[in-house]
Amino acid sequence: MNTISEKLIQKYNVPAPRYTSYPTVPLWSNDLNERGWISMVKKAYEDFGDEEGITLYIHLPYCESLCTYCGCNKRITKNHAVETPYITSIMNEWDAYLRILGTSPKLAGIHLGGGTPTFFSPESLKEMLGFIIGSSEVMPDAEFSFEGHPNNTTRGHLQTLYNLGFRRVSYGIQDFNLDVQKAIHRIQPFERVKEATDVAREIGYDSVNFDLIYGLPHQTLETITDTFQQVALLKPDRIAFYSYAHLPSAFPAQKSFEQFLPKESEKRGLYERGKEILAKMGYLEVGMDHFALSNDPLYLAKENKTLHRNFMGYTTSPSKILLGLGNSSISDVYYAYAQNTKEIDLYKEQISLGHFAVSKGHIMSKEDIKNRNLILQLICNQEASWDFCYYSLLGKNNWERLKTFREEGLIEFDASGIKIKTEGQPFIRNICMVFDSRMQEKEEQKFGFSKAI
């Protein structure tokens, strides 16, 4: 097993963005009003929509119980009467976008996230998605996916969504150890996960993804080895292996297990053990946190250098337009970002009044676009060319930082571009920060990012 220097872990294990966007949300300029947002959406669709279509992210925030590790925007309730008014708001929001985009916009993909999308009944999901899909022109290679909780993803959910065109499902597993599951308040037996996986494959889903987390309370090298041995029995097509982000000031429930968390050096050991087992199981590294089998489209996109990254993580979709529907959802239309209000009732109220529920946003400058392109190249391809005059514009301090990374054996660079070496991949977030001029302008401020390692 390859290990990395403990000294480098300590040096670079600092708060850092995951760069699902650039600039990252805390650094948005918030210079976007509703009229400006409508203008940006129109411009982006005119420029890119006909060829690439649009991708939709639909945020479904309700959960029946609280998973104490979770950092997502959610509301805990067992009252399923909330379903109808919420999906009505989603459909009204989409109808507002239809008035901007024109009749039958081209649809390149849909992803349902949460919360727990399978909190909603199959009937509710069918009503909402039937309206969205029925008012769109679904592109031939469109990709529809959803996040499912193994405990409440029923055959009815899987069959209904399959009938609507969904072919990818992602199950939040996190860990199979019972002590870990109890600590994070997410108990789901292996048998239930197996059933949800088997039914999806029986119905005809092309891809099953498992989300796993390292750095959780009570995890040890032995427990994480056992978790991966159980994962191997089910052989998902993709695996996301995330670092647990401990931010108790933002998510107070995380304080309940603070004393049981592994130390930083132990946490990195958990990742190295998991990565070693993944390699033996035949999984290849796609990018930060993501692994796939060699014939998976995500890995093939990495090999072909067509991989893309947005707020949903790595994707094969080339679409530059991601529209977020629902409270707290984020939209990216290349020229601007926007996020809906996080508060559910305010979101529903604003939509009912005929407004977009945008609470913050950012209009991209030319420099922002250049920085974003370079950071995306690094995160997706681990290399980038100096196509954007960086060789003369980086500045002395940033060149010194790059030279330090090179001296530490993490990167290579010359007059034509930069390449992140295998040894540097664990530090990719730190390396990308060199090109984050927005953060450097406000480096005295503190932002709520998780640690890089």
Secondary structure as GFF3:
##gff-version 3
##sequence-region A 1 453
A	DSSP	alpha_helix	6	12	.	.	.	ID=ss1
A	DSSP	three_ten_helix	25	27	.	.	.	ID=ss2
A	DSSP	alpha_helix	34	44	.	.	.	ID=ss3
A	DSSP	pi_helix	45	49	.	.	.	ID=ss4
A	DSSP	alpha_helix	50	52	.	.	.	ID=ss5
A	DSSP	beta_strand	54	60	.	.	.	ID=ss6
A	DSSP	beta_strand	62	63	.	.	.	ID=ss7
A	DSSP	beta_strand	75	76	.	.	.	ID=ss8
A	DSSP	three_ten_helix	80	82	.	.	.	ID=ss9
A	DSSP	alpha_helix	83	101	.	.	.	ID=ss10
A	DSSP	beta_strand	106	114	.	.	.	ID=ss11
A	DSSP	three_ten_helix	117	119	.	.	.	ID=ss12
A	DSSP	alpha_helix	122	134	.	.	.	ID=ss13
A	DSSP	beta_strand	137	148	.	.	.	ID=ss14
A	DSSP	alpha_helix	155	163	.	.	.	ID=ss15
A	DSSP	beta_strand	168	174	.	.	.	ID=ss16
A	DSSP	alpha_helix	178	184	.	.	.	ID=ss17
A	DSSP	alpha_helix	190	203	.	.	.	ID=ss18
A	DSSP	beta_strand	207	214	.	.	.	ID=ss19
A	DSSP	alpha_helix	221	234	.	.	.	ID=ss20
A	DSSP	beta_strand	238	243	.	.	.	ID=ss21
A	DSSP	three_ten_helix	252	260	.	.	.	ID=ss22
A	DSSP	alpha_helix	264	280	.	.	.	ID=ss23
A	DSSP	beta_strand	283	287	.	.	.	ID=ss24
A	DSSP	beta_strand	290	293	.	.	.	ID=ss25
A	DSSP	alpha_helix	297	303	.	.	.	ID=ss26
A	DSSP	beta_strand	308	310	.	.	.	ID=ss27
A	DSSP	beta_strand	313	315	.	.	.	ID=ss28
A	DSSP	beta_strand	322	325	.	.	.	ID=ss29
A	DSSP	beta_strand	330	332	.	.	.	ID=ss30
A	DSSP	beta_strand	336	340	.	.	.	ID=ss31
A	DSSP	alpha_helix	344	352	.	.	.	ID=ss32
A	DSSP	beta_strand	358	363	.	.	.	ID=ss33
A	DSSP	alpha_helix	366	381	.	.	.	ID=ss34
A	DSSP	beta_strand	383	385	.	.	.	ID=ss35
A	DSSP	alpha_helix	390	393	.	.	.	ID=ss36
A	DSSP	alpha_helix	396	407	.	.	.	ID=ss37
A	DSSP	beta_strand	411	413	.	.	.	ID=ss38
A	DSSP	beta_strand	417	420	.	.	.	ID=ss39
A	DSSP	three_ten_helix	422	427	.	.	.	ID=ss40
A	DSSP	alpha_helix	428	432	.	.	.	ID=ss41
A	DSSP	three_ten_helix	433	435	.	.	.	ID=ss42
A	DSSP	alpha_helix	437	441	.	.	.	ID=ss43
###
